[in-house]
C-alpha cells in the first residue's frame, strides 16, 4: 500500500503567522541563517521565549534548525506545498514596507558589524546568507 504525501497544515501555518514575535523572527531570518543569540539581542526577549517561538515555527514546517557546537542556527524552509509557499512568500514580502521590521534589520546589521558591543553575542557566529550555508 503506498502512502500519499500529507498535505501541508494551513491551520498551523496561519497560527504561526498570527504572532508578532514569530513574524519578527521570520523577518530576521529572511534570506539568512541566524544564531538564536542574535534573536535574543535584537528582540530583547529571553532565550526560552525565543526558543518556544522558533519551535512553533518549526512545527508549522517553515523553519529549520542546525546545531553547530553550542550554537543553534535557524533559517526559513520554504514549504513544498505551493499554496503554503505563496502565503509565506507574501508574508515575507510584506515586511519590506513595515517600519518596525526594517528597524529590526538595522539592529541586526549593527549587531553583526560590532558583536563585541553586545555581551550576549560574545563568541557568537555571524549570521550567514543562505548561499553561504549550502
Residue pairs with C-beta under 8 A, 6 or more apart in sequence:
7 81
8 61
8 79
8 80
8 81
8 83
8 84
9 60
9 61
10 83
10 84
10 87
12 59
12 60
12 61
13 60
13 61
13 62
13 79
13 84
13 87
13 88
14 87
15 56
15 60
16 22
16 56
16 57
16 59
16 60
16 62
17 23
17 26
17 87
17 88
17 91
19 53
19 56
21 43
21 45
21 49
21 50
21 53
22 53
22 56
22 57
23 91
23 95
23 101
24 43
24 100
24 101
24 104
25 39
25 43
25 50
25 53
25 54
25 57
25 63
25 74
26 57
26 62
26 63
26 76
26 91
26 92
26 95
27 92
27 95
27 98
27 101
27 104
27 105
28 34
28 38
28 39
28 42
28 104
28 105
28 108
29 63
29 74
29 75
29 76
30 76
30 92
30 95
31 129
31 130
32 75
32 127
32 128
32 129
32 130
33 66
33 73
33 74
33 75
33 127
33 128
33 129
33 130
33 132
33 133
34 73
34 74
34 75
34 108
34 127
35 71
35 72
35 73
35 74
35 124
35 125
35 127
36 47
36 50
36 51
36 54
36 71
36 72
36 73
36 74
37 47
37 71
37 120
37 121
37 124
38 108
38 111
38 112
38 121
38 124
38 127
39 45
39 50
39 54
39 74
40 46
40 47
40 50
40 120
41 107
41 111
41 118
41 120
41 121
42 104
42 107
42 108
42 111
43 50
43 104
54 63
54 65
54 74
57 63
58 64
58 65
61 77
61 79
61 84
62 76
62 77
62 78
62 79
62 84
62 88
63 74
63 75
63 76
63 77
64 74
64 75
64 76
64 77
65 72
65 73
65 74
66 72
66 73
66 74
66 75
66 133
67 73
68 125
71 124
71 125
73 125
73 133
75 130
75 133
76 88
76 92
78 85
78 88
78 89
79 85
79 88
95 101
95 102
96 102
108 127
110 117
111 117
111 118
111 121
112 126
112 127
115 121
115 122
115 124
115 126
116 122
